[in-house]
Each structure stands twice: as structure tokens, then as C-alpha cells.
């Protein structure tokens, strides 16, 4: 009879595992499935989560009931209680798990976008600040930027051509950035040194980015790299192109902001036409700041909602459990053992949705990583998960305290004169 009861559960658990595996695969293989990965993931994760709670976790508890762990203390009672609760709360536990994943995912993605801004900016151009013939005030402001690398190149403008000393670029090659389009690193930004051949080729990415670093008035002119002798023969005045690389855009934000403000004061609206990465950085920072706020706001709102719903659902079953715990109390079970059983039961009801939610987010982030939207998602996920779980545990602790007070009310002694001084205990919750 026992084998017959276990059979359908095993079948259902396998079905649930297959359904939720389809969800994880769809999110992982978004490069091939493209937009269809989203509806596949949304549908399969709902049904898969329900099946996992309806069968897989129940199957695990049945396995515990057949193990030696079930024979210790009142573990048989605790496991039976938890098994009954999971079967009874399947729908709400599924909803809590999905909300947990949504809340943690919203925070992780919102903060992740904000943290990835420097890399996205560096992917647009390798240089944070560029100047042509920098003024003394500009030079002073650049000196205040820490962790910088400054490169200076001489240029002359003759007709529709901008001339540079080729030896300066051989001695100090400039960098250009690009995004990897293929392989496991697809979507990430990389910065490479350019050769003079690449710079001289008008169809190369290095040439395009280098031209954007020039003054906006000459960005449309042809670029030529000549020897020192040829450069000196040109009669035009010599300009100085200054390129500044900054390795920590976040840390030097205020110093770079002052430099950019001086650029706007000297160049006016033309300063926004420069191809420097700091302009991209400030644009994306203002755009993603609202996404970070919304992610954190939605995450905390979802957390409060899911934890409150689960807490009140558990507390609503306290009355039916009171009879069972009173029976255990009457046969001599210690209060400490009963309290431990309560903690384990509530921990199971809080922990299982959280574990499944964490797994959902861990696989769901692949959709953002493999599509090139996030670069360091798992670093952000680790910190977000820690903070999120701490808040979640606070709700767990509150639920345990209230549940224990409902099951084990304090006994307050009082004297009753009508009973001849006999002490009677009044129950006070």
C-alpha cells in the first residue's frame, strides 16, 4: 500500500522537475530562443513551481519519514506536520516562492544595471576626458583626478586633413573599446590597443572612435599619420590633443563632473559631441538611477507582501495545532522540545519557498547575462540575496514568537478568596 501511494508522487515530482527545467533552459538559451524565451519561462515557472511543492518536497519528506532521522525525539510528529502543511498550503507557498524570486530579481537587476554603468561607458570609448589645447584651469582640474593616465598627441590641420606624428602613436598607442559579439563573453566590453595601421584605416572601429575624440569642428576631416619630418614641414600651428583614461569612473565621479563642467563652459554645446566615455556614463547614470530605485522599491514591497501573507496563513492554523501540542504536553513532552518542533515546522514553510526562489533567480539572471544586459550579475546577486534573506528571517522570527505565544500562553497565578485561598491559574495570552 505504501509503495502504491508513493508511485504517483514520484511521477508528479518528475513531471514538476521537467517543467521547471524547461523554464531554466529557456532563460539560459535566450540567444537562440530570443523573444520566445520570455513567454516559455513565464508559463513553465508557474506550473513548475506548483508541481515542485505539490509533489517534490512532499516526496522528500516521505523519504525523511522512512529514514532514521524520523525515529529521533518527536521528529516523526514534526515531519508529519510539515508534510500536511505543505500539502495544504501548496498554492500559497507557490505564490510566495514566485514573489520571492520577483522581489530578489527586481533588486538584483536594478542594482546590477547601476553597477554595470562604468563598464558600459568604457565599452563606448576607452577615454573618459578629451581636450584640445587644454587651458590652465582645465589642467588644474584634471590634476585632481586620481588613478588617471594622460596621453598627449600633437596635431596640425591643413585643408580637410588632420595630421599627427606617427612616432607618438607608436611610442604610446591609444586604446579603443568594443563589445564582444561571439563566444561565452558575448556582450561584454573589452579595451584594446590600436596599431597605426588600424588608426589609418577609415573603416576601422579604432579610427572611428579616435575621430570622435577630436574637437567636434574637425571630426569630419580625414586623419593622416606622418613622420616627424613631414609634420614639421607643415606651416600650420600645432595643437595638442589630450586623452585621459580613468580606471574608476564611480570613485572619480565628482572630479570628472567638475572637468566636464569646465568643458561645457569653454566649448558650450559642442562639449556634448565629444566621444568621451564620461558623457556616456552620466547619461546612463541618470537613466538607470530610476531603474535602481524601482527595483529596490518593488523588491521590498514584494518581500513585505509575501512574508506577511505567509505569516498570517501560518498563524491562522494555530488554533487547530493547539490541540495537538496540548496532547504532547500532557504526555510529558518538554516545552523546549515542542518549541523546537514549532521552529522547524515554520522554518520549513519559510525556507522551502526561499530556496526555490533563490534557484529561480540564479537561473533567471542567465537571461540578462547571455543577452548582454548585465555583466557582473552574480556579484550583485550575492549581496542582494544576503540582505534579502536577513529581512526574510526577521519575518520568520516574528512568526515563531507569535505562534509560540498562541500555543503556549502565559499562566498568571491569582488568589481567589472564595476558594479558601486556593491558587487558580488564569490563562492570559
C-alpha positions in Angstrom: 0.0 0.0 0.0 2.8 2.4 0.8 4.6 1.7 -2.5 1.3 2.4 -4.3 0.9 5.8 -2.6 4.5 6.8 -3.4 4.2 6.0 -7.1 2.1 8.9 -8.2 4.1 11.3 -6.2 7.3 10.1 -7.8 5.7 10.5 -11.2 4.4 14.0 -10.4 7.8 15.1 -9.0 9.5 14.0 -12.2 6.9 16.0 -14.2 7.4 19.1 -12.0 11.2 18.8 -12.4 10.9 18.6 -16.1 8.6 21.6 -16.3 10.8 23.8 -14.2 13.9 22.6 -16.1 12.2 23.8 -19.3 11.9 27.2 -17.7 15.6 27.3 -16.7 16.7 26.1 -20.1 14.6 28.7 -21.9 16.2 31.5 -19.8 19.7 30.1 -20.4 19.3 29.6 -24.1 17.9 33.1 -24.8 20.4 33.7 -27.6 18.7 31.1 -29.7 15.1 31.3 -28.5 15.2 35.1 -28.5 11.9 36.7 -27.5 10.1 33.3 -27.2 12.3 32.5 -24.1 10.2 35.0 -22.1 6.7 33.5 -22.5 8.1 30.0 -22.2 9.8 30.9 -19.0 6.8 32.7 -17.5 4.4 29.9 -18.2 6.7 27.0 -17.2 7.9 28.6 -14.0 4.4 29.0 -12.7 3.4 25.4 -13.3 6.8 24.0 -12.4 6.8 25.8 -9.0 3.3 24.4 -8.2 4.3 20.9 -9.2 7.5 21.1 -7.1 5.6 22.0 -3.9 2.7 19.6 -4.7 5.0 16.6 -5.2 8.8 17.0 -5.0 9.0 18.5 -1.5 6.3 16.1 -0.2 8.4 13.2 -1.7 11.5 14.5 0.2 9.5 14.5 3.4 8.3 10.9 2.8 11.9 9.9 2.3 12.7 11.5 5.7 9.9 9.6 7.3 11.5 6.4 6.2 14.9 7.4 7.4 16.4 7.0 10.9 16.0 10.8 11.5 12.3 10.1 11.8 12.9 8.0 15.0 14.6 10.7 17.0 12.6 12.7 19.5 9.3 14.0 18.1 10.8 14.3 14.6 8.0 12.0 13.3 5.4 14.5 14.5 7.3 17.5 13.1 7.8 15.9 9.7 4.2 14.8 9.5 3.0 18.3 10.5 5.3 19.9 7.9 4.1 17.4 5.2 0.5 18.2 6.0 1.1 21.9 5.9 2.9 21.8 2.5 0.1 19.8 1.0 -2.4 22.2 2.5 -0.5 25.4 1.6 0.7 24.3 -1.9 -0.9 27.3 -3.6 0.2 30.0 -1.2 3.8 28.5 -1.0 4.0 28.5 -4.8 2.9 32.2 -4.9 5.3 33.1 -2.1 8.2 31.4 -4.0 7.4 33.3 -7.2 7.1 36.6 -5.4 10.4 35.9 -3.6 12.0 35.4 -7.0 10.4 38.5 -8.4 11.4 40.6 -5.4 15.0 39.4 -5.3 15.3 39.6 -9.1 14.0 43.2 -9.2 16.6 44.3 -6.6 19.4 42.4 -8.3 18.7 43.6 -11.8 18.0 47.2 -10.7 21.2 47.4 -8.7 23.1 45.4 -11.3 22.3 47.9 -14.1 23.6 50.7 -11.9 26.8 48.8 -11.1 27.4 48.0 -14.7 27.4 51.6 -15.9 31.2 52.1 -15.8 31.7 49.0 -18.0 29.0 50.1 -20.4 30.6 53.5 -20.6 34.1 52.1 -21.1 32.6 50.0 -23.9 31.6 53.1 -25.7 35.1 54.7 -25.5 38.3 54.0 -23.6 38.9 57.6 -22.7 36.9 59.4 -20.0 38.0 63.0 -20.8 39.5 64.5 -24.0 40.8 68.1 -24.6 42.3 70.0 -27.4 44.7 72.7 -26.2 43.6 72.4 -22.5 43.5 75.6 -20.6 45.4 76.1 -17.3 42.2 75.8 -15.4 41.3 72.6 -17.2 44.8 71.2 -16.5 44.4 72.0 -12.8 41.1 70.2 -12.6 42.5 67.1 -14.4 45.4 67.0 -12.0 42.8 66.5 -9.2 41.5 63.3 -10.8 43.1 60.2 -9.2 44.1 57.0 -11.0 44.3 58.6 -14.4 46.6 58.0 -17.4 47.2 61.1 -19.6 48.4 60.9 -23.2 49.3 63.9 -25.3 49.5 64.0 -29.1 50.4 66.8 -31.5 48.2 67.7 -34.4 48.1 70.1 -37.3 45.1 70.9 -39.5 45.7 71.6 -43.2 42.7 71.9 -45.5 40.4 68.9 -44.9 43.1 66.8 -43.3 44.3 66.4 -39.7 47.9 65.4 -39.3 49.5 63.6 -36.4 53.1 62.5 -35.6 53.1 58.7 -36.2 56.0 58.2 -33.8 53.9 59.4 -30.9 51.3 56.8 -31.5 53.9 54.1 -31.9 55.5 55.1 -28.6 52.2 55.4 -26.8 49.4 53.6 -28.7 45.9 54.7 -28.0 43.1 52.4 -26.8 39.8 51.7 -28.4 36.9 49.7 -26.9 34.3 47.3 -28.4 31.8 44.7 -27.3 32.4 41.0 -27.8 29.8 39.6 -30.2 30.5 35.9 -30.1 31.6 33.2 -27.7 31.0 32.8 -24.0 31.9 36.5 -23.3 29.4 37.9 -25.9 28.0 41.2 -24.8 30.9 42.2 -22.6 33.1 45.2 -23.2 36.8 44.9 -24.0 39.6 47.6 -24.4 42.4 47.0 -26.8 45.5 48.8 -28.0 45.3 50.1 -31.6 48.0 49.9 -34.2 48.8 52.7 -36.5 47.5 50.6 -39.4 44.1 50.4 -37.7 44.1 54.1 -37.0 44.9 54.9 -40.6 42.1 52.7 -41.9 38.9 54.9 -42.2 36.7 51.8 -42.0 38.1 50.5 -38.6 36.5 50.9 -35.2 39.7 52.3 -33.9 39.7 55.1 -36.5 36.0 55.9 -35.9 36.5 56.2 -32.1 39.7 58.2 -32.5 38.0 60.7 -34.7 35.2 61.2 -32.1 37.8 62.2 -29.6 38.8 65.2 -31.6 37.3 68.6 -31.4 33.7 68.5 -32.9 34.7 71.0 -35.5 37.2 68.6 -37.1 35.6 65.2 -36.5 34.5 65.0 -40.2 38.1 65.6 -41.5 40.4 62.9 -42.8 43.1 61.7 -40.4 46.7 61.1 -41.5 49.7 59.9 -39.6 53.0 61.2 -40.9 56.7 61.2 -39.9 58.3 64.0 -37.8 60.0 65.5 -40.8 56.7 65.7 -42.8 54.9 67.1 -39.7 57.5 69.8 -39.2 57.2 70.9 -42.8 53.6 71.8 -42.3 53.2 75.5 -41.7 50.1 75.4 -39.7 50.1 75.9 -35.9 50.5 72.9 -33.6 47.6 71.8 -31.4 47.7 69.4 -28.5 45.2 66.6 -28.2 45.0 65.3 -24.6 43.4 62.0 -23.9 42.6 60.9 -20.2 41.9 57.4 -19.2 40.3 56.9 -15.7 40.1 53.4 -14.2 37.5 54.2 -11.6 34.6 56.3 -13.0 32.5 55.8 -9.9 35.2 56.8 -7.5 36.2 59.9 -9.6 32.7 60.9 -10.5 32.8 64.3 -8.7 36.3 65.2 -10.0 35.3 64.2 -13.6 32.0 66.1 -13.3 34.0 69.3 -12.5 36.2 68.7 -15.6 33.1 68.2 -17.8 31.5 71.4 -16.4 34.6 73.3 -17.4 34.5 71.8 -20.8 30.9 73.0 -21.3 31.9 76.5 -20.1 34.7 76.6 -22.6 33.1 74.8 -25.6 29.4 75.3 -25.0 27.0 72.8 -26.6 29.9 71.3 -28.6 31.2 69.6 -25.4 28.3 67.1 -25.6 29.5 66.0 -29.1 32.8 64.6 -27.7 33.1 60.9 -27.8 34.4 60.6 -24.2 33.1 57.8 -22.0 32.2 60.2 -19.1 29.3 61.7 -21.2 28.0 58.1 -21.8 28.5 57.5 -18.1 26.4 60.5 -16.9 23.7 59.7 -19.4 23.3 56.1 -18.3 23.6 57.0 -14.7 20.6 59.3 -14.9 18.7 56.7 -16.9 19.4 53.7 -14.6 19.1 55.6 -11.3 15.3 55.4 -11.6 15.5 51.7 -12.5 17.6 51.0 -9.4 15.1 52.9 -7.2 12.2 51.0 -8.8 14.0 47.7 -8.4 14.7 48.2 -4.7 11.2 49.7 -4.0 9.4 46.8 -5.8 11.7 44.2 -4.1 11.0 45.5 -0.6 7.3 45.8 -1.4 7.1 42.2 -2.7 9.1 41.0 0.3 6.7 42.7 2.8 3.7 41.3 0.9 4.9 37.7 0.5 6.2 37.4 4.1 3.1 39.0 5.6 0.8 36.7 3.6 2.8 33.6 4.6 3.0 34.7 8.3 -0.8 35.3 8.6 -1.5 32.0 6.8 0.7 30.1 9.3 -0.8 31.9 12.3 -4.3 31.1 11.1 -3.6 27.4 11.7 -2.5 27.9 15.3 -5.9 27.0 16.7 -6.0 23.6 15.0 -2.4 22.9 16.2 -3.1 23.9 19.8 -5.0 20.6 20.4 -2.1 18.5 19.1 0.5 20.3 21.1 -1.6 20.1 24.3 -1.8 16.4 23.9 2.0 16.2 23.6 2.3 18.4 26.6 0.0 16.1 28.6 2.1 13.0 27.9 5.2 14.7 29.2 6.9 16.3 26.2 9.1 19.1 27.3 8.2 22.7 26.3 11.7 23.2 24.9 11.2 20.2 22.6 7.8 21.5 21.5 9.2 24.9 20.8 12.0 23.3 18.7 9.3 21.4 16.7 7.5 24.7 16.0 10.6 26.4 14.8 11.5 23.5 12.5 7.9 23.5 11.0 7.8 27.2 10.4 11.4 27.2 9.1 10.3 24.6 6.5 7.4 26.7 5.4 9.5 29.8 5.2 12.7 28.1 3.9 11.4 26.0 1.0 9.9 28.9 -0.9 13.0 30.9 -0.3 15.3 28.1 -1.6 13.3 27.6 -4.7 13.1 31.4 -5.2 16.9 31.7 -4.9 17.3 29.0 -7.5 14.8 30.7 -9.8 16.8 34.0 -9.7 20.2 32.2 -10.1 18.9 30.7 -13.4 16.9 33.8 -14.4 20.0 36.0 -14.3 21.4 34.0 -17.2 18.7 35.6 -19.4 20.3 39.0 -18.7 23.9 37.9 -18.8 23.7 35.9 -22.0 21.7 38.7 -23.7 24.5 41.2 -22.8 22.3 43.3 -20.4 24.3 42.6 -17.2 28.0 41.8 -16.7 28.5 41.1 -13.0 25.1 39.9 -12.1 26.1 37.2 -9.7 28.3 39.6 -7.6 25.3 41.8 -7.2 23.0 38.8 -6.6 25.2 37.6 -3.7 24.9 40.9 -1.8 21.2 41.3 -2.6 20.4 37.8 -1.5 22.2 38.2 1.8 20.3 41.5 2.6 17.1 40.0 1.4 17.4 36.8 3.4 18.2 38.8 6.6 14.9 40.7 6.2 13.1 37.5 5.4 14.5 35.9 8.6 13.1 38.8 10.7 9.6 37.9 9.5 10.4 34.3 10.3 11.4 35.2 13.8 8.3 37.3 14.4 6.1 34.5 13.2 7.8 32.0 15.5 7.4 34.3 18.5 3.7 35.0 17.9 2.9 31.3 17.1 4.5 30.1 20.3 2.6 32.7 22.3 -0.7 31.5 20.8 0.2 27.8 21.6 1.8 28.3 25.0 0.0 31.3 26.7 1.5 32.6 29.9 -0.1 31.2 33.1 -0.7 34.1 35.6 -1.4 32.9 39.2 -4.1 34.7 41.2 -5.6 34.2 44.6 -9.4 33.6 44.9 -10.8 34.2 48.4 -14.0 32.3 47.5 -11.9 29.1 47.2 -10.3 29.5 50.5 -7.0 30.8 49.3 -6.6 28.1 46.7 -4.4 29.3 43.8 -6.1 29.2 40.5 -4.3 29.8 37.2 -5.8 32.2 34.7 -4.8 31.9 31.1 -3.6 35.1 29.6 -2.5 35.4 26.0 
